[in-house]
């Protein structure tokens, strides 16, 4: 899941805020934090980076 979080000091709302990338296993009731990044520093997380993070779980 990608969660959008506003950064109040930037004044850009959710669209210009931070992103939290998680992987949720509903059967095991576990949530893994995969990545957090500021959208102004990185537009999107690449599929390659996402796959790498999931494999590290």
C-alpha positions in Angstrom: 0.0 0.0 0.0 1.1 3.6 -0.6 0.0 6.1 2.1 0.3 9.8 1.3 1.1 12.1 4.3 1.0 15.9 4.1 4.0 17.8 5.4 2.5 20.9 7.0 5.7 23.0 6.8 5.8 22.5 3.0 2.2 23.8 2.5 1.5 21.4 -0.4 -0.9 19.0 1.2 -0.8 15.2 0.5 0.2 15.5 -3.1 3.5 17.2 -2.3 4.1 15.4 1.0 5.8 12.1 2.0 5.0 8.6 0.9 5.0 5.5 3.1 5.2 2.2 1.3 4.0 -0.9 3.3 3.4 -4.6 2.6 0.5 -6.1 4.5 0.1 -9.9 5.1 -3.6 -10.1 6.3 -3.3 -13.8 7.2 -0.4 -13.2 9.6 -1.6 -9.8 10.7 1.8 -8.3 9.9 2.6 -4.9 8.3 6.2 -4.4 7.0 7.5 -0.8 6.4 9.2 -0.9 3.0 10.0 2.7 2.3 9.4 6.3 3.3 10.3 9.1 1.0 9.6 12.8 0.4 7.8 13.3 -3.0 9.9 16.4 -3.7 13.0 14.2 -3.5 11.7 11.2 -5.3 8.6 11.2 -7.6 7.9 7.4 -7.4 9.5 4.3 -6.1 10.6 2.1 -9.0 9.2 -1.4 -9.5 12.8 -2.7 -9.1 13.3 -1.0 -5.7 9.8 -2.2 -4.6 10.6 -5.8 -5.6 14.0 -5.7 -3.9 12.4 -4.4 -0.6 9.7 -7.2 -0.7 12.4 -9.9 -1.3 14.3 -8.6 1.8 11.3 -9.5 4.0 
